[in-house]
Amino acid sequence: MKRLIMDRLLRWKNSPYRKPLILKGVRQVGKTWILKEFGRQYYENTAYFNFDENEEYRQFFETTKDVKRIIQNLTLASGQKILPEKTFVIFDEIQDCPKVINTMKYFCENAPEYHIACAGSLLGIALAKPSSFPVGKVNFMQIDPMTFTEFLLANGDENLVDYLETIDTLEPIPDAFFNPLYEKLKMYYVTGGMPEAVLMWTQARDVDAMQEALSGILGAYERDFGKHPDVSEFPKISMIWKSIPSQLARENKKFIYKAVKEGARAREYENALQWLVDARLVHKVYRSSAPGIPVSAYDDLSAFKIYLADVGLLRRLSMLSPTAFGEGNRLFTEFKGALTENYVLQTLLTQFEVFPRYWSQSNPPYEVDFLIQRNNDVFPVEVKSEANTTSRSLKKFKELFDDRVKLRIRFSLNNLKLDEDILNIPLFMADYTDRLIGIALHKKDSL
């Protein structure tokens, strides 16, 4: 499968400021595969060390900080050749090895000629502890589930991707492209972007195997809940996790602790929720009071929405059958459009550096699904899972913050169009949001 992160890894390899790399991502998102594949393509050889399979390797990092000696010991113990610049060194499953993480400081300072990448499941949990990593001495990179574009490439639809990448005007997409892209997006909602599930569909067209793959991933995540250092948090994490489909099925998707358990209070469950966020199994989107810079200054920390790491996992966790694929727009509208919102958030995360927020007000109720920051501008985003695109909330947002709103963005099943200051993006083009905003702003400026 082609993963677009390969280009970022190549920039890291060639950078004169390269530091040891820590690759973060949820379990089974493809961290090990992408690192091994990168080593195969761009280095003479790859030296791979798994600290879960070979716990004895940890001792090399506990007895010395001398990186040359560590390399020598690893070379002798494994029989793998490790040469500066020519060998790609992978340290995998390092989440329980703080000494390995800490040693990256010494590789950075004393042996920058070695190309080293680290990965591990639940690495976000380990890195949330301030003492566990050398600040400023490592490069971080995030690998997320496969995007819809990557799904198309895996499915053999390079022609559709080639077409999307040539679009440089805001004109309607011809039916010859619109209709197949619409159908492929429905299948992406079913599989999601976890590589194993995508593989089961794109290579074998086996729906049962794809369902089993997603169930296996969910099961692995639920077993990970037991790795929380405080055993009493395990049932709380599990209850929050299982409540997410019902939380998203409501019209108002603001996270409510009482929906987890009757009488539940924030202070009892916030540590469990933070564990899920640190593990990047869920995304926490805060409510913003206004479209200002920096966006964090306008956060309402008491109000937030929770989404899953992957739309396919959300569908499976929600027990929605793949047969919904053949039922018109049902996949897009199910759970009050929760699958669609989850999908849009996933793709925004890969394009914009600042984490999205949302905006709402009550009496009367208005809500803009997401706010995204692009450069020094904040744009309101509305997600419509049906063709009906009446935008009361976008209109209200414009009334309140007219001087700050250069462009309003709406994702829907309608065609690509710039209607005054509303940019309508077909859902299957969400991966190209950043570029389309650029085209729209240029067009508005030239009028």
N, C-alpha and C positions, 0 to 999 in steps of 0.2 A: 504494500500500500504506500502511496505517496503521502508523506506528512509535510505540511508547509513549514513546520518548525526547523526542517533541515537547513533552510536558508539562514535562519538565525544562528544555528550551530556553526555554520560555515563562517559567518561573520565573526563569531566568537573565536574560532580557530585562527583566523587571519589577523585578529586585532593585535596591535602592538601593546595594548593595555590589558591583554588577557590575564585573568586570574583563574584559580581552580573554580570549576563550575559546580553549582548545586542545582540539580534539576528536580523541580517539585511537581507533584501531580497526584491525583487520587490513585488508589490501587487499581491495577489492570487498565490504566489509560494508555499504556504503551511506552513507559519510560525506558525499561531495559531494552526493548526491541529497537527503539529509535537510536539509543546510544551505540548498541552493537552494530546497527546498520550504518551509522555515521562513521564508526571506526573502520568498518569494512570498505567503505567507499573512499575515505580520505586519508587513511594512514597505511603504513606498511604492515603493521600488525596491531592487534588489540589485546591488552592484558586485562582480563576480567576477574574481579575478586568479589565473591558474595559472602558477606559477613554473617548471614543467617545460616547458610549451608556449611561454612568453614569458620566456626567461631574461634578457632585457634589463631587465625590471622589477627584477631584483635590484640593479642599479646605484643605484637611488633610495635603497636602504637602506645602501649602502656609502659614500656620499659625505656623508651627514648623519644626525643624530639628531633633527632638527627635524621633528616629526610633521606639522605644518601644511604644511611644504614637501613632505614625502613625499606627503601627500594631494593637494596641488596638482599635483605631477608625475604621479601616477597618474591624476588626473582628465583632465589634458591629453593624456597618452599614450593613454588608452583611450577617451576621449570619454564616459565614464560619470559621471553626476552622483553626487556623494558629499556628503550633507547630514547634519549631526549629528542623532542620534535617529531620523531618517527613512529613512536608507539602511543596509542590512545589508551590511557589507564582508566578503567571504570571501577569505582568502589560502589557496590550495590548493597541494598538493605542495611544502610548505616544508621537507621533511626534509633537503634539502641546502643550506638557506639559513640558517645560524646567525645572520646579521645580522638577518634578518626576525624570527626568534624573539626575539632580544635586544631588538629595537625595541619589543616589546610592553610592556616596562617603561616606556618613555616615553609610549606611548599611555595606559597606566594612570595615570601621574602627571600628564601635561600635557594630555591630551585625552580625558578619560573620557566625553565626550559622544558619541564615535564608538563604534558598536556593531560590534565586530570579532570574527570567528571564524577560527581557523586549523585546517587539516587537512593530512594527508599520509600516504602509505604509508610504513611502517617508521619512523613518527615516534617510536615507543617506543625504537628504537635511538638516534636522535639525542638524545632527552631523557635517556637513560641517562648521557650525558656531562655531568658536573657544571657545566661552564662554558657550556652551550648554552642555558639558559633562565633567565629572571629570576625567582628564587624569591620567592614571595609577591605577584607582580604579575600573575598570570594565574589564571583558573579552568580547572580540568581537567574534562573529561567523557569518559566511555568509552561507545562504541557497540559492542555485541556483536551476534553473529548474531541473527536474528529468533527470538523465543521461540515456544513452541508456541501461546500465545495469539495472537501476531501472525500466525502461520501460519493459524490458524482464521479470523481476520478477513480475511486475503488470500484465503482459500478460499471466502468467502461464508457462513461459519458463525457469523454474529453471534448467532444464537439460542443456540448452545451456549455462547458466551462470556458472553452475558447471564445464562444459567442459572448458570454457575460463579460469576459475580460476586455472585449473590444468596445463595449458600450461607452460612448463619451458624450452622448446627448440625452436629454430627458424626453425621449419620445416613446410611444407605446411599444411594448415588446410584441412582435408578430406572433400569431397563434401557433405557428410551426415550432416556436420555442416556448411560448407561454404555457401551452397545454402540457407538454411532457415535463417541464420543470415543476408545474403544479402537482402532477401525479408523483414525481420522484420525491417531492417534499413530504407528501403524505407517507411515503415509505420510510423516509428519514425519521418522521415522528414515531414510527413503529420501532425501528431498530435503535434509534439514537446514535451517538457517536462513539460508543465504547468499541474498540477495534475488534474484539472477538465477536460481538453481535453483528457488526458490519460484515465481517468475514463470512459468517454463517449465511448471511443473505446474499452478498454480492458474488461469492464463489459457488455456494451450494444451492442457493434459493431454497433453503431449508428453514421454514418458519418455526418448526418445533425445536430445532437446534438453536435457533436464534433466541427463542423464548427461554430455553434452558440456560443459555449463556448469560442472559440478563438475570435470571433467578440465581445463578451461581455467584454472580458479582454482588447482588444484593445480600446474599447469604454471607459472603466474605466480609462485607462491610459490617453486617450485624455481629459477626464474631469479633470484629475489631473493637466493638463497643466495650467488650470485656477487658480491653487493654488500658482502660482509664485507670490511673493510679489509685483513685478512690473508688472502691468496689460499689459503694452505695450510689454512685452516679450512673451505673450501668442501666438500671431500669428506667431512669429518667431520660437518658439518651435514646433508648429504644422507644419510649412513649412519644418523644418529640418527633423522631424519625417517622413513626407510623401515623402521626397526626398530620403530616404535611399534605397529603392529598385532600383531606377534609378541610384543612386551612385554606387551600387554594381553590376549593370548590365554591367558596362563598363569593358573593358579589364584591364585598369589601375584603380584600386579601390581607389586610393588616394582621400580623401574627398575634394570636390571643392565647395566653397561657392556659386559660380555662378550657380551651378546646383540646388541650393535651390531657388534662385530668380535672374533674370537677373540684373547684376550690384551689387549684394550683396558683401559686404566686411567683412573681418574677424572681425574687431572691432565692427561691428553692430550685429553680430550673435554669437560671442564667448560666451557671458553670457548665451544665450539660450541653446547652445550646452552643456555648462558645467552643466546646470540644469539637462539635460537628463543623463549626465554621473554620477552626484552625486546621482540621483535617481536610478542608475544602470539599467536604461531602455536600454541604449546603452553602448557598450564597445569601448573605444578609444585606438587604437593600433598605437603607434608612430613609425616612421621610425628610424632605427638605422644605424649609419655610419660604425660600425664595431662590431665584436663579442667580446667585452671586458667586464671586470668586474670592477666596477659595471655597469650594462647595462644602467642605467640612465645617466651615464656620456657621453654616445654616442648618446643620443636622439637628433633628429632634430625636435624641437617643432613646426616647421612650416608645417611639413608633417605628416599626419596620416590617418588611415582608420577607418571607423565606422561600427560596427556590432550591430545587435539586441541582446537582452538578450536571445532570444530563437529562434531556427530554425523554429518551427511551427508557431510562431507569424510572422516571416519574410515571410513564405510562404503565410499566410493569408493576411498580409499587402500588399503583392505583387499581390494578387488576382489570385494566381495560383490554379487551381482546383485540388481537391484530385484525380480526374481521372488520373492525370499524374502518379499516383502510378502504374498503370498497363501498362505504356508505356515504357517498357525497362529501359534504364538508364536515362530517361529524367529528373527525379527529381535531379539526381546527377549533370547533366550538365546544368540545367536551370540557366539563368542569369550568364553565364560565370562561372558556378560552385560556385555561391555566397552562395547557401544553404549549399554546402559541406564545404566551408571555415568557414561559421558561425558555423556549427556543430563542426568542429575540434577545433575552438577557444573555444567554450563552454566547451569542455571536457578537454582542456589544462588548463583552468582556475581552474578546480577542483583538478588538480594534482600538479601544480607547484606554489610555493610561489610568485615568481617574475612574474609580468604581462608580457605576450609575447610582442615582438616587431616584426617589419618586416624590411627587407633590400632591397634596390634597388639602381640602378645607371642608368644613361641615357647615350646615345651616346657611344656605342649601348645600348639599354635598356635591363636590367636584373632585375628580382625581385624574392626574396625568400619570400614566403608567411608569415612565422613566424620565429622568433628566440626565443628559450626557454632556460632558465637557469636551469640547474639541478646540485645541489651542486655548485661547482665553474667552471663548464663547460657550454659553450653556444653551442647549436646545431641548425643548420639551418633545417627548416622544409618546405617541398614543398607539396602542396595539389593538387592531380590530381583527377579530377572527372570522368575521363575515363580510359580505360585500357591502352591507349597510355601514356607511362611514360618517354618519352625523357626529360632529366633534364638539359637543357642548363644552367639554372640559378644556380642549385646546383653545376654543373661543374665549372662555373665561380667563384662561391663563394669559392670553394676548391682551385682554382688557386690563388686567392687573399689572402686567409687566411689559407694556408695549415698547418702552424705550430699550429694553434688554433683549428683545426677541427678534433676532435676524431671520429666523426660519423655524417653522414648525414641521415636525416629521410625523408621518402616519404610516404604519405598516398595515397592510390589508391584503385581501385577495384581488383588489383592483389593480389596474395596469400602472406602469410607471408614468408619473405626470407631475409637473410643477404647476400648481394652481395658486397664483399670486404668491403668498409666502408659505403655502402648505406643500411639502414634498411628499407625494404618495409613493411609497416603495413597495413593490410586490414582496410578499413574505419570502419568496425563494431568492430574492436579491439582498437579503439582510446582511450577508457577508461583505457586501460592497457599500455599506452605509457611509463609511468615511469618505470614500471617493465620490459617491453621489452627492453628499453634502457639499463637497468642494465644487463640483460642477454646478450645483444649484446656486451657490453663493456667487460664483463667477458670472453666471447668467443674470442674476439680479443686479449685480454691480454694473453690468454692461448695458442695462436698459436705461 
